[in-house]
Amino acid sequence: MLTLFTYNWQVRNEWFKWCRSVSCEELKRQRTGGMGNILRTLAHIIDVECSWIRAIQGKPDVGIDLDAYNTIQKVEDLSKHYHSEVMDYLNSVSFNGESELIQPSWMEGTYEKGRILDHLIAHEIHHIGQLSIWSREMGIKPVSASLIDRAL
């Protein structure tokens, strides 16, 4: 599981680098799918990851305002800010107790911890696919999604 989280973080950082070569106006341009634009979609990925990890830990949700992250630097800073918290948690668990039920504060119902972690991996991969489509629509080569060629 850590391999897939590491993969997602590598790809996310490569998208941040990709974004630095695109105008801020283009990053904020309204698009079909995702969270409406590139910056909001990247901030959403981080928000979801942080929110679910905090729910697993029994910590309060942070409630990130996606519109506040209107530059790639702000989105990168957000990622760096919460990355260590997520990493610390993932490095501290043995992934036992995957059937433990978690009650997130922002929705009804309980969810198994293992399913939440699987969801986080799939969620980011899903949105990275959207970024790839938007990149191709802009005529720019997207970040490689290949896991095989990565040092993980």
N, C-alpha and C positions, 0 to 999 in steps of 0.2 A: 504494500500500500504506500509506503514512503517513497518508493520509486516513482509511482504515478503522481504524487504530490510534487516531488522534485521536478519531474517532467513538466508539469503545469507551470511551476514557478520559472523554470528556464524559458519556456515558450512565452510566458507573460513578460519577462524582462526583455526578450527579443522584440516583442510587440512594442514595448516602451521605446526601444531604440528606433524601431521602424517609424513610430509616431513622431519622433524628433525631426524626421526628414519631410514631414507633411505640415502644411500650414495649420494654424490653430482653427481658422475658419473651416477648413475641410474636416478637421477632427470633430467639430461641433455641428457640422451640417446634418440636417434631419434625414434619416434613412429609414427604410422599411425593415422591421425586425429588431431584435435585440432590445436595448433600452432607448432606441431612437437615434443615438449617435455613438461615435467611437469612444469618446471620453466617458460618457455616462455608462456605456457597456463595460468598460474596464473597471470603473469605480464600483459598479454593481457586482462584478465578479469578486472583488475584494470585500465588499460589504457582506455578501452572502457567506463567504468563507469565514470571515470573522464572527458574524452573528451565530452561525451554527456551532463553531468551536466554543464560543462563549456559552451557548446554551448547554452544550455537553458538560462544560465545567461548572454549570450552575451560576454563571456570572450574568449580570444584566446585559441586554443588547445595547449596542452603541448608538444605533439609529443614525447612520451616515446620510447626509443630505447630498444626493448625487449631483445636484446642480452646483454645489459649491466647488466641485472639482472640474473647473473649466479650462485647465491647462494640463498638458502632459506632465509637467513638473509636479503639480499638485497631486495628480493621480499616482505618480511614482512615489512621492513622499507618503501618501496614504498607504500604499503597499508596503513600503519599508517600515512604517510605523507599526503595522499590525503583523507583519511577517514574523518577527521574533516571538510574538505571543503565540501564534499558530505553531511555529517550529518548536517552541519550548513544550507545548502540549503534546505534539506528535512524537517528540523524542522522549517524552516521559511515560508514555503508555506502552503496554505490551500488546495492545489490541485484544486483550481478553475482555470478557464482558461485553461483547459486541451486541448481545441481545438486551442489554440494559436499556430501559425506556427513558426517553428524554422528552420533556414538555417545554417546547419553545414558548417564550413569552408573547410572541407576536401572532400566534395562530393556535387554533384548537387542535386537540389530539396529541398523542404521544408517538414517538418514532424511535426505532431501534438505533442505537449508537452506530453500529456497523453500517446500517443503511444510510445514515446521515453522511458518514465518511465516504461511502461509495457515491452518494449524490453529489458531494462537493467536487469530486474528481470529474464526474460526468458533466456537471453543470459548467465547469470552466471549459472543458473540451467543446461542449456545445457552442458556447459564446465565441470561442476562438475560431470555430468554423464560420460563424457569422462575420467575424472580422476578416477572414480570408475572402469571403464572397465580396464584401465591400471593397477590399483592396483590389481585387480583380476588376470590379466595376470602375474603379478609379484608374485602371491601367497600370497598376503598380504590383510587382511581384510580392505575394504574401510571405510571411514567416513560414518556414518549413514546419510541418506538423509531424515529421518523422521521429519516432521514438527510437528506432533501430540505430540511427547514426549519432545518438547522443551519449555523452559520458554521464551516466547516472550512478 
